[in-house]
Amino acid sequence: MARKVVGVGSVGTRCRIFLLVGRDHKDPLFLQVKEAQASVLERFVGKSRYRNHGQRVVAGQHLYASGQWHFPQPGPRD
């Protein structure tokens, strides 16, 4: 297990990185485990519909990974 320095949005949260090894040293798996806290948007839009913050984060990651989430594209430049 290792500790890591986190970004600005994660200050004060726990974050761990685990190195798991499969059949031999050529089969590594790095697993990052992070603490989920309340969204900074919660005070503006109300409590999340999920039972806990971890569920909210995972649901957002699934949406993002599915390709159904699109970031706004910049418009044409004048």
DRENPAPA-444442 format. One record per residue (C-alpha): x, y, z; residue in three letters; residue number from 0. Coordinates in nm, 4 decimals. Layout:
REM residues N
<x:X y:Y z:Z vexnu:ALA baba:NUM>
...
REM end
This chain:
REM residues 78
<x:0.0000 y:0.0000 z:0.0000 vexnu:MET baba:0>
<x:0.1175 y:0.3527 z:-0.0738 vexnu:ALA baba:1>
<x:-0.0073 y:0.7001 z:0.0079 vexnu:ARG baba:2>
<x:-0.0332 y:0.9713 z:-0.2518 vexnu:LYS baba:3>
<x:-0.0722 y:1.3480 z:-0.2583 vexnu:VAL baba:4>
<x:-0.4138 y:1.4350 z:-0.3986 vexnu:VAL baba:5>
<x:-0.5407 y:1.7247 z:-0.6056 vexnu:GLY baba:6>
<x:-0.7065 y:2.0430 z:-0.4845 vexnu:VAL baba:7>
<x:-1.0592 y:1.9002 z:-0.4895 vexnu:GLY baba:8>
<x:-0.9577 y:1.6042 z:-0.2763 vexnu:SER baba:9>
<x:-0.7708 y:1.7800 z:0.0040 vexnu:VAL baba:10>
<x:-0.8468 y:1.6094 z:0.3339 vexnu:GLY baba:11>
<x:-0.9795 y:1.2878 z:0.1810 vexnu:THR baba:12>
<x:-0.8230 y:0.9458 z:0.2152 vexnu:ARG baba:13>
<x:-0.6640 y:0.7961 z:-0.0946 vexnu:CYS baba:14>
<x:-0.4733 y:0.4689 z:-0.1145 vexnu:ARG baba:15>
<x:-0.3037 y:0.2865 z:-0.3998 vexnu:ILE baba:16>
<x:-0.2678 y:-0.0910 z:-0.3843 vexnu:PHE baba:17>
<x:-0.0376 y:-0.3019 z:-0.5989 vexnu:LEU baba:18>
<x:-0.1829 y:-0.6463 z:-0.6564 vexnu:LEU baba:19>
<x:0.0184 y:-0.9115 z:-0.8388 vexnu:VAL baba:20>
<x:-0.1317 y:-1.1958 z:-1.0423 vexnu:GLY baba:21>
<x:0.0600 y:-1.5051 z:-1.1489 vexnu:ARG baba:22>
<x:0.3978 y:-1.3301 z:-1.1356 vexnu:ASP baba:23>
<x:0.5628 y:-0.9844 z:-1.1310 vexnu:HIS baba:24>
<x:0.4683 y:-0.9339 z:-1.4988 vexnu:LYS baba:25>
<x:0.0981 y:-0.9322 z:-1.4076 vexnu:ASP baba:26>
<x:0.0496 y:-0.6204 z:-1.1870 vexnu:PRO baba:27>
<x:-0.2760 y:-0.4449 z:-1.1081 vexnu:LEU baba:28>
<x:-0.2764 y:-0.0997 z:-0.9480 vexnu:PHE baba:29>
<x:-0.5972 y:-0.0244 z:-0.7610 vexnu:LEU baba:30>
<x:-0.6764 y:0.3270 z:-0.6392 vexnu:GLN baba:31>
<x:-0.9246 y:0.3587 z:-0.3522 vexnu:VAL baba:32>
<x:-1.0530 y:0.7074 z:-0.2654 vexnu:LYS baba:33>
<x:-1.2856 y:0.8431 z:-0.0012 vexnu:GLU baba:34>
<x:-1.6057 y:0.9978 z:-0.1361 vexnu:ALA baba:35>
<x:-1.7408 y:1.3090 z:0.0343 vexnu:GLN baba:36>
<x:-2.0435 y:1.5270 z:-0.0302 vexnu:ALA baba:37>
<x:-2.0536 y:1.7017 z:-0.3644 vexnu:SER baba:38>
<x:-1.9729 y:2.0723 z:-0.3602 vexnu:VAL baba:39>
<x:-2.2961 y:2.1195 z:-0.5585 vexnu:LEU baba:40>
<x:-2.5108 y:1.9669 z:-0.2829 vexnu:GLU baba:41>
<x:-2.5739 y:2.2980 z:-0.1094 vexnu:ARG baba:42>
<x:-2.7141 y:2.4433 z:-0.4349 vexnu:PHE baba:43>
<x:-2.9110 y:2.1496 z:-0.5781 vexnu:VAL baba:44>
<x:-3.0049 y:1.9535 z:-0.2641 vexnu:GLY baba:45>
<x:-2.9095 y:1.6120 z:-0.1336 vexnu:LYS baba:46>
<x:-2.8191 y:1.3344 z:-0.3729 vexnu:SER baba:47>
<x:-3.0718 y:1.0610 z:-0.4491 vexnu:ARG baba:48>
<x:-2.8083 y:0.7965 z:-0.3726 vexnu:TYR baba:49>
<x:-2.7790 y:0.6331 z:-0.0298 vexnu:ARG baba:50>
<x:-2.4161 y:0.7373 z:0.0087 vexnu:ASN baba:51>
<x:-2.1508 y:0.9469 z:-0.1656 vexnu:HIS baba:52>
<x:-1.9656 y:0.6387 z:-0.2920 vexnu:GLY baba:53>
<x:-2.2711 y:0.5274 z:-0.4902 vexnu:GLN baba:54>
<x:-2.3058 y:0.8755 z:-0.6377 vexnu:ARG baba:55>
<x:-1.9442 y:0.8789 z:-0.7534 vexnu:VAL baba:56>
<x:-1.9625 y:0.5292 z:-0.9041 vexnu:VAL baba:57>
<x:-2.2877 y:0.6097 z:-1.0876 vexnu:ALA baba:58>
<x:-2.1248 y:0.9223 z:-1.2322 vexnu:GLY baba:59>
<x:-1.8196 y:0.7238 z:-1.3426 vexnu:GLN baba:60>
<x:-2.0441 y:0.4662 z:-1.5133 vexnu:HIS baba:61>
<x:-2.2299 y:0.7426 z:-1.6967 vexnu:LEU baba:62>
<x:-1.9020 y:0.9027 z:-1.8039 vexnu:TYR baba:63>
<x:-1.7496 y:0.5703 z:-1.9168 vexnu:ALA baba:64>
<x:-2.0616 y:0.4762 z:-2.1151 vexnu:SER baba:65>
<x:-2.0105 y:0.7665 z:-2.3541 vexnu:GLY baba:66>
<x:-2.3541 y:0.9094 z:-2.2746 vexnu:GLN baba:67>
<x:-2.2005 y:1.2096 z:-2.1008 vexnu:TRP baba:68>
<x:-2.0783 y:1.4785 z:-2.3376 vexnu:HIS baba:69>
<x:-1.8755 y:1.7800 z:-2.2386 vexnu:PHE baba:70>
<x:-1.9850 y:2.1058 z:-2.3996 vexnu:PRO baba:71>
<x:-1.7901 y:2.1720 z:-2.7150 vexnu:GLN baba:72>
<x:-1.6461 y:2.5168 z:-2.7833 vexnu:PRO baba:73>
<x:-1.8273 y:2.7120 z:-3.0497 vexnu:GLY baba:74>
<x:-1.6711 y:2.8432 z:-3.3697 vexnu:PRO baba:75>
<x:-1.4085 y:3.1098 z:-3.3304 vexnu:ARG baba:76>
<x:-1.4758 y:3.4470 z:-3.4858 vexnu:ASP baba:77>
REM end
